[in-house]
Amino acid sequence: MTSVNMQTLAGEKMALSSSDVERFESSLKGDVIRSSDTAYDESRSIWNGMIDRKPSLIARCKDRDDVVAAVNFSRKHNLMTSIRSGGHHVAGKSICDEGLVIDLTQMNSVEVDPDKHIARVQGGAKLGDLDEATSPYNLIAPIGVVSETGVAGLTLHGGFGWNSRKHGLASDNLISVEIVTADGKVIRASNSENSDLFWALRGGGGNFGVATEFEFRLHPIESEVWLLFTIYPLSEAKKCMEYFRDNIQDTPEEFGIIEVFWSAPDADFIPEEYRGEPVLVSLGCFTGDPDEGEKVIAPFRKIAEPIADLSEKMPFKEIQKVLDEDFPNGRHYYWKSVYINEVNDNIIERITEHAKKRPSPLSSVDVWALGGKVNRVDPESTAFYQRNAPYMIGIEANWNDPDDSEANIQWARDIHDEFKNDLDAGLYLNFPGFAEEGEEMLAKTYGPNYRRLKDIKTKYDPDNFFRGFMNLSGNGSK
C-alpha cells in the first residue's frame, strides 16, 4: 500500500506512510476510508451539492473512543482536520480538502429517560432520530424544522425551530455536552462542570472540540398537533404579511410560524394556472393543545382566498418531515440571513419584489417570527447573543444546475446586503452563506460575547487545532 498525501495545519504537504494509516485503522472500531476505496465518493458527499472537497482520509467512528483515537492521530501528525456530524450545514465545512475527516454519522443513537424528561443524543444524530425516540413518550426537544438536519451543527449555532417562542433555542435546552478536546481528553460541559465551555458551546459553534453527546431537556407535547400550511397567491402577500405583522406577537407562544415567499408545487392539489408560480406560504406549527391550536391557526388560513390549504393535525415528528423532500441531498444551496426590527409596508414590498426575481423557482425568502422565550434569555448568559430581534429573514437560494450558481448566489447576497443594516446584528450562523464577511461579521453576530469566546477558545484549544466553520482562532493562536 502506498503512502497517503495529506495537508498539515500549516498548509504544507506531507506523505503519511501506509503503516501509520494501518495502525490508525487498527485502533478503531470503525474504519478508515481512502480515496481509492469504493466507498470514498459516497463517504465524502454531503447535503450541499455545491461542496466537492476531497479529503485524504475519512475516519468513520463507531464511538467516543474512536473519536479520541482520531483526534490523537491527527494531532500527532498535525493534519488538517474537519468534523462531520450530520453533514447538513449549508457552508459544507464538515469536509476538508486533503485532510482527515472525523465522521460521526454512525454515532446516531438517542436514549430517552421519560421520567426525567431527558434525551441523550450522540453527535452524529439527525433531528429525525431524536424525534423518533421522543415521540413514543409524547415528548419533544425544541429543535429545528427539517428532520434531516444534524443535531450537532444546528444546536452548536443556537438552533431556531417550531418551539423557539415557547421553549427557546435548541442550545437553551441543553443540560450538558460531552466533548473531545484537542488534547484528546473527554470532558463534560454543563452549568456545574467546565461551565465556561458550556457557555461557549451554546451558540459558539464547533471550534472547541468534537461534540460526541448532547443531553437535552424535553417537554411534553400532545400526540397530535396542528400544522399550518396555507398557500396564497403572491398578489395577496401584502395582505397576508400585514396580518402576520399585526397579530403574531399576540398569539400563544406555542405557535411558531414562517412566512415563505416561494413557488407553488407542480401537484394535483394546485390549480394548473398557479403551478410553479410565485406564492406566499403561511407555514406554522402549534405545539400546544390541539383544540386551541385549531382556533389559533384558523385566522391565518383565511386571510385571503387560498390557492390550497394543506393544514391538518398530525404527530409532531411528521410535521418535522413536511419540508424534507424540498431540501434533498445533492441540490445546490446557498443561504444567508439577517435580523430585522419590523415588518413594515416597505419591507413587505421589497421582499415581494425579490421573490419575483428569484433565478430559481426552488429558492425562497422566509420571514421567521422570533420573540417569546428566545428574547427573555439574557444575551450574555450564553454565547448566542442576538436575542432581541422580533424577526429574521432567511434567504434560501436553492438550485440544481451548477451553471446557475453565480446568479443564485448573487441573488441571495443582494438581499442580504440590502437588509443587513436594519439591525446590523450579524448572521444566524446556520444560514451564513460561506461566511465570506469573516471576522467583522463574527464580531457583530456575537457582540460583547465575542472576546469571551476567543478567550475560551484559547483556553481549550490554544494551538487552534479545530479550525472548522467560523474559526474563532483564539487570542494569539496560530
C-alpha positions in Angstrom: 0.0 0.0 0.0 1.3 3.4 -0.9 1.7 6.4 1.3 -1.2 8.9 1.6 -0.7 12.6 0.6 -2.0 14.9 3.3 -2.2 18.6 4.2 -0.9 19.8 7.5 -2.5 22.6 9.6 0.3 24.8 8.3 -0.9 24.2 4.8 2.1 22.2 3.8 2.0 18.8 2.0 3.2 15.7 3.6 3.2 11.9 2.9 1.7 9.8 5.6 3.1 6.3 5.5 0.8 3.4 4.8 1.9 1.7 8.1 0.8 4.8 10.0 -2.6 4.7 8.4 -2.9 0.9 9.0 -2.0 1.3 12.7 -4.6 4.1 13.0 -7.3 2.0 11.4 -6.5 -1.0 13.6 -7.0 1.2 16.7 -10.6 2.0 15.6 -13.9 0.0 15.9 -14.9 1.9 12.8 -13.0 2.1 9.6 -10.8 4.5 7.6 -11.8 5.4 4.0 -9.1 6.3 1.5 -9.6 7.9 -1.9 -9.0 4.6 -3.6 -11.8 2.9 -1.8 -15.2 2.2 -3.5 -17.0 3.9 -0.6 -15.0 7.1 -0.9 -17.2 9.2 -3.1 -20.3 8.4 -1.1 -18.5 9.0 2.2 -17.2 12.4 1.2 -20.5 13.6 -0.2 -22.7 15.8 2.0 -26.1 17.5 1.8 -25.0 20.6 -0.2 -24.2 19.6 -3.7 -22.0 22.7 -4.2 -19.4 21.1 -2.0 -16.9 18.9 -3.8 -14.0 18.6 -1.4 -11.6 15.6 -1.4 -10.2 14.6 1.9 -7.3 12.2 2.0 -8.8 10.1 4.9 -12.2 9.7 6.4 -12.3 8.1 9.9 -15.8 6.7 10.4 -16.1 6.5 14.1 -18.2 4.0 16.0 -18.0 5.5 19.5 -16.3 8.1 21.7 -13.1 6.1 21.9 -12.8 6.2 18.1 -13.1 9.9 18.2 -10.4 10.2 20.8 -8.1 8.0 18.6 -8.9 10.1 15.6 -8.1 13.4 17.4 -4.9 12.0 18.8 -3.8 10.6 15.4 -4.5 13.9 13.7 -2.8 16.0 16.3 0.3 13.7 16.3 0.7 14.3 12.6 -0.5 17.9 12.6 -3.2 17.2 10.0 -5.8 19.5 8.6 -9.0 18.1 10.2 -12.7 18.6 9.9 -15.7 17.2 11.9 -18.7 15.6 10.1 -21.7 15.2 12.4 -24.9 15.5 10.4 -23.2 16.9 7.3 -26.1 19.2 6.8 -24.6 22.6 7.4 -25.1 24.8 4.3 -21.5 26.0 4.3 -20.2 22.5 4.0 -17.2 22.9 6.3 -17.6 19.3 7.6 -15.4 18.2 4.7 -11.9 19.4 4.3 -9.6 19.1 1.3 -6.6 16.7 1.6 -7.1 16.3 5.4 -8.7 14.0 7.8 -12.5 13.9 8.3 -13.6 12.7 11.7 -17.0 11.3 10.7 -19.6 10.8 13.4 -22.5 9.8 11.2 -22.6 6.2 12.6 -22.8 7.6 16.1 -26.5 8.4 15.9 -28.2 6.8 18.8 -30.7 8.5 21.1 -31.6 7.4 24.7 -34.7 8.9 26.4 -35.4 9.0 30.1 -39.2 9.7 30.0 -39.4 10.1 33.8 -36.7 12.8 33.9 -37.6 14.3 30.5 -34.1 14.0 29.3 -32.6 12.8 26.0 -29.0 11.8 25.4 -28.1 12.2 21.8 -24.9 11.1 20.1 -23.1 13.7 18.0 -23.9 12.2 14.6 -27.7 12.0 15.1 -30.2 13.9 13.0 -33.4 15.6 14.1 -35.4 12.7 12.8 -33.5 10.3 15.1 -34.3 12.5 18.1 -38.0 12.9 17.1 -38.5 9.2 16.6 -37.0 8.4 20.0 -39.0 11.0 21.9 -42.4 10.7 20.2 -43.5 7.4 21.9 -43.4 9.3 25.2 -45.2 12.4 23.9 -42.0 14.5 24.5 -40.0 16.8 22.2 -36.7 18.6 22.2 -37.3 22.1 20.8 -35.0 21.8 17.8 -35.2 22.6 14.1 -37.9 22.3 11.3 -36.4 19.7 9.0 -35.8 16.1 10.1 -32.7 15.5 8.0 -30.8 18.3 9.8 -27.9 17.3 12.0 -28.5 17.8 15.8 -24.9 18.9 16.5 -24.5 21.7 14.0 -27.9 23.2 14.5 -27.6 23.2 18.3 -24.0 24.5 18.5 -25.0 27.6 16.5 -28.2 28.2 18.5 -30.9 26.4 16.7 -34.3 28.0 15.9 -37.3 25.7 15.5 -41.1 25.5 15.7 -40.9 25.7 19.5 -38.5 28.6 19.9 -41.1 31.1 21.1 -42.2 28.7 23.8 -39.0 26.9 24.8 -36.2 28.9 23.4 -33.3 27.8 21.2 -32.1 24.2 20.9 -29.0 25.4 22.8 -31.1 26.9 25.5 -32.4 23.4 26.3 -29.0 21.8 26.7 -28.2 20.2 30.0 -24.7 19.1 29.1 -22.4 18.4 26.2 -19.7 15.7 26.1 -16.7 16.9 24.1 -13.3 15.5 23.0 -10.8 18.4 23.2 -7.7 19.0 21.1 -5.5 17.1 23.6 -7.7 14.0 23.3 -9.4 14.4 26.6 -13.1 13.6 27.1 -14.8 16.2 29.3 -18.3 17.1 30.1 -19.5 20.7 30.0 -22.5 21.8 32.0 -23.5 24.5 34.4 -21.5 22.7 37.1 -18.6 21.3 35.1 -16.4 23.3 32.8 -19.1 26.0 32.9 -17.1 28.4 30.7 -17.0 25.9 27.9 -20.7 25.1 28.4 -21.4 28.8 28.0 -19.4 28.9 24.7 -21.0 25.7 23.2 -24.5 27.2 23.5 -24.2 29.2 20.3 -20.4 29.4 19.8 -20.1 26.7 17.2 -17.8 23.7 16.9 -14.5 25.4 17.3 -13.8 23.9 20.7 -13.7 20.2 20.1 -15.7 17.2 18.9 -19.1 17.1 20.5 -19.9 13.4 21.0 -23.0 13.6 23.1 -25.7 16.2 23.9 -28.1 16.0 26.8 -31.4 17.8 26.2 -34.2 18.8 28.4 -37.5 17.5 26.9 -41.0 19.0 27.0 -44.5 17.4 26.9 -46.5 17.5 23.7 -49.8 16.1 22.6 -49.8 13.0 20.4 -51.1 15.2 17.5 -50.6 18.9 17.0 -51.6 21.4 14.2 -49.7 22.1 11.1 -50.5 25.4 9.3 -49.8 25.1 5.6 -51.8 27.6 3.6 -50.7 28.7 0.1 -51.7 32.2 -1.1 -51.2 33.9 -4.5 -48.3 36.4 -4.4 -50.8 39.1 -5.2 -52.2 38.6 -1.6 -48.7 38.8 0.0 -49.2 42.3 1.3 -52.5 41.5 3.0 -51.1 38.3 4.5 -47.9 39.8 5.7 -49.8 42.7 7.3 -52.0 40.3 9.2 -48.9 38.3 10.3 -47.2 41.5 11.4 -50.2 42.9 13.3 -51.1 39.6 15.1 -48.2 37.2 15.6 -46.9 38.8 18.8 -50.4 38.3 20.4 -50.7 34.6 19.6 -49.7 32.0 22.2 -46.1 31.1 22.3 -46.9 27.5 21.4 -47.4 28.8 17.8 -44.3 29.1 15.6 -44.7 30.5 12.1 -42.6 31.2 9.0 -44.0 33.3 6.1 -42.3 31.8 3.0 -42.1 33.6 -0.4 -41.8 30.5 -2.6 -43.2 28.7 -5.6 -46.4 26.7 -5.8 -45.6 23.0 -6.3 -46.5 21.2 -9.5 -49.1 19.0 -7.9 -52.7 17.9 -8.5 -54.0 19.9 -5.4 -52.7 23.1 -7.0 -54.8 24.7 -9.8 -52.9 24.5 -13.0 -52.6 28.2 -13.5 -50.6 28.5 -10.2 -48.2 25.6 -10.6 -44.7 26.8 -10.4 -45.8 30.4 -9.9 -44.5 32.6 -7.1 -46.7 32.3 -3.9 -46.7 33.1 -0.2 -46.9 30.0 2.1 -48.0 30.5 5.7 -46.2 27.7 7.3 -46.5 27.1 11.1 -46.9 24.7 13.9 -48.9 24.9 17.1 -47.4 22.5 19.7 -50.0 23.0 22.5 -53.5 21.7 23.0 -54.9 20.8 19.5 -58.3 22.3 20.1 -56.7 25.6 21.0 -54.3 25.2 18.1 -57.1 24.8 15.6 -58.5 28.1 16.8 -55.1 29.9 16.8 -54.2 29.0 13.2 -57.7 29.4 11.8 -57.4 33.2 11.0 -54.1 32.5 9.2 -55.9 30.1 6.9 -58.4 32.6 5.7 -56.6 36.0 5.4 -57.5 35.8 1.7 -58.7 33.2 -0.7 -56.0 30.5 -0.6 -54.8 28.5 -3.6 -54.6 25.5 -1.4 -54.8 24.7 2.4 -52.9 21.7 3.5 -53.2 22.4 7.2 -54.0 19.4 9.3 -53.5 17.7 12.7 -50.6 15.2 12.9 -47.9 13.9 15.1 -45.1 16.4 15.6 -42.5 14.0 14.2 -44.4 14.0 10.9 -44.6 17.9 10.8 -40.8 17.8 11.1 -40.7 15.8 7.8 -43.0 18.0 5.8 -40.2 20.0 4.3 -37.7 17.2 3.9 -38.4 16.5 0.2 -37.9 20.2 -0.7 -34.3 20.0 0.5 -32.8 16.8 -0.9 -29.2 15.7 -0.7 -27.1 16.9 -3.6 -29.0 20.0 -4.5 -27.1 23.3 -4.6 -27.7 25.5 -1.6 -26.5 29.0 -0.6 -28.3 30.5 2.4 -27.9 33.9 4.1 -29.8 35.6 6.9 -30.5 39.0 8.5 -32.3 40.1 11.6 -34.9 42.9 11.2 -36.7 45.2 13.7 -40.1 45.3 12.0 -42.1 44.1 9.0 -43.3 47.4 7.7 -45.0 48.1 4.3 -41.8 49.0 2.6 -40.1 45.8 3.7 -43.0 43.7 2.6 -42.9 45.4 -0.8 -39.1 44.9 -1.1 -39.2 41.2 -0.2 -42.1 40.6 -2.6 -40.0 42.2 -5.5 -37.0 40.0 -4.6 -39.3 36.9 -4.6 -40.4 37.8 -8.1 -36.8 38.0 -9.3 -35.6 34.6 -8.0 -33.3 32.9 -10.5 -34.6 29.5 -9.4 -38.2 28.6 -8.5 -36.8 26.4 -5.8 -35.5 29.4 -3.8 -37.4 31.3 -1.1 -37.3 34.3 1.1 -38.5 33.3 4.6 -39.7 35.6 7.4 -39.4 34.0 10.8 -41.3 35.2 13.8 -39.0 35.2 16.8 -39.7 36.6 20.2 -41.0 34.7 23.2 -38.6 32.7 25.3 -35.7 33.4 22.9 -35.9 37.1 23.8 -36.3 36.5 27.5 -32.8 34.9 27.9 -30.1 37.3 28.9 -27.9 37.8 25.7 -24.7 37.3 27.7 -25.8 34.2 29.6 -24.9 32.0 26.6 -22.7 32.6 23.6 -25.7 33.2 21.3 -26.1 36.9 21.6 -28.7 38.2 19.1 -31.8 37.7 21.1 -33.7 41.0 20.8 -34.8 40.8 17.1 -38.5 40.1 16.6 -37.9 38.8 13.1 -35.4 37.1 10.9 -35.2 36.9 7.2 -33.9 33.6 5.8 -32.6 33.9 2.2 -32.5 30.4 0.7 -31.0 30.1 -2.8 -31.7 26.5 -4.0 -31.0 25.2 -7.5 -29.9 22.1 -9.4 -27.7 23.2 -12.3 -24.1 24.1 -11.4 -24.0 26.6 -14.2 -26.6 28.6 -12.4 -24.5 29.1 -9.3 -23.3 32.6 -9.9 -26.8 34.0 -10.5 -28.3 32.3 -7.5 -25.5 33.2 -5.1 -25.7 36.9 -6.2 -29.4 37.0 -5.7 -29.1 35.9 -2.1 -26.2 38.2 -1.4 -28.1 41.2 -2.9 -31.0 40.6 -0.5 -28.6 40.2 2.5 -26.8 43.4 1.6 -30.0 45.3 1.2 -31.4 44.4 4.6 -28.3 43.7 6.8 -28.1 47.2 8.2 -31.6 47.1 9.7 -30.2 45.8 13.0 -26.5 45.5 11.9 -26.6 42.3 14.1 -24.6 39.8 12.0 -26.0 36.5 10.8 -27.8 33.5 12.2 -24.8 31.1 11.8 -26.9 28.2 10.5 -27.7 30.4 7.5 -24.3 32.0 6.8 -23.6 31.7 3.1 -19.9 30.8 3.0 -19.2 33.3 5.8 -17.4 35.5 3.4 -17.6 38.5 5.7 -15.1 36.9 8.0 -14.2 38.2 11.5 -16.1 41.5 11.2 -19.3 39.5 10.8 -18.5 37.3 13.7 -17.9 40.3 15.9 -21.3 41.7 15.0 -23.0 38.3 15.5 -21.5 37.7 18.9 -21.5 41.3 20.1 -19.9 41.7 23.6 -19.6 37.9 23.8 -17.0 37.7 21.0 -14.0 38.5 23.2 -15.0 36.0 25.8 -15.5 33.3 23.1 -11.9 33.9 21.9 -10.6 33.6 25.4 -12.4 30.3 25.9 -11.1 29.1 22.5 -7.5 29.9 23.7 -8.0 28.0 26.9 -9.4 24.8 25.4 -7.7 24.8 22.0 -4.6 27.0 22.4 -3.0 25.8 19.1 -6.2 26.3 17.1 -6.3 22.6 16.1 -10.0 22.8 15.4 -10.3 25.2 12.5 -13.8 24.4 11.4 -16.6 26.6 10.3 -16.3 30.3 11.6 -12.9 29.7 13.1 -12.6 31.9 16.2 -8.8 31.4 16.2 -8.4 32.3 19.8 -6.2 35.1 21.2 -2.7 34.9 19.8 -3.2 31.4 18.4 -1.9 30.3 15.1 
